[in-house]
Amino acid sequence: MTAFWGEVIGTMILIVFGGGVCAGVSLKKSFAHQSGWIVITLGWGFGVAMAVYAVGGISGAHLNPAVTFALAFAGSFEWNQVPSYLLAQMIGAFLGAVLVYLQYLPHWKETEDPGAKLGVFSTGPAIPNHFANFISEALGTFIFVLTLLAIGANTFTEGLNPLIVGFLVVAIGLSLGGTTGYAINPARDLGPRLAHFLLPIAGKGSSNWKYAWIPVVAPLIGGSFAAVFYNYVFMGTLSTAFWYVTAVLVIMLGIVYAFTKKQTNSHSSASY
């Protein structure tokens, strides 16, 4: 198997487990219905671990464009391989979402809430605020990638590393996931959101494309900053990439803050 197909299958496995636990908890007449946030975080964490076990020896199991970008910025992954990895991750995430749809085929009609159906496929904010939501996704991915790189610097008993990464995902979900659903992975959100848009899901409602850019852009920037931060603070290597990524992060925060403030003012004026 090639690295490309490793990323396709690994990301597909990730979404089958992650999207599957969301479906089980959210959709009516499932035995797991309303079993709660802890079940969701465990499903995602173990899903990541199983996906890494499946393809880690083939592609390195990035399974996440934010991780791919971070490793490229860290200098441990070739930039010319980045586009193929991103494409593979998107395809795998889409296919995984389609499999979740098929697994829970009778349950879509039994569930009236379109928001619950969308939540099976993609993330959304508990409190809509683009600036706060952007910070949540960027910070969550920053912590995820920074800790991932630190874990990689440790020596574990053979075969234990993927399980530790899975526990990291559980920790992120429990501690930081309550604000936006912790996408921390552009492919995980965008691929299934596209599947939600295209699939004939009964009473599905909007795919919320107005929000969709946040779980794509924020994780890419947050993860990339984690990589250059790790190189500088942990490894003592300061490259020009550190300043470029930092500048992009600051500029994006400024743009999102201005946009959010303008949007808030518009809503306040409309209320009068």
Buried (B, 14 or more C-beta within 10 A) or exposed (E): EEBBBBBBBBBBBBBBBBBBBBBBBBBBEBEBBEBEEEBBBBBBBBBBBBBBBBBBEBBBBBBBBBBBBBBBBBBEBEEEBBEBBBBBBBBBBBBBBBBBBEEBEEBBEEBEEBEBBBBBBBBBBEEBBBBBBBBBBBBBBBBBBBBBBEBBEEEEEEEEBBBBBBBBBBBBBBEBBEBBBBBBBBBBBBBBBBBBBEBEBBEBEEBBEEBBBBBBBBBBBBBBBBBBBBBBEEEEBEBEBBEEBBEBBEEBBEEBBEEBEEBEEEEEEEEE
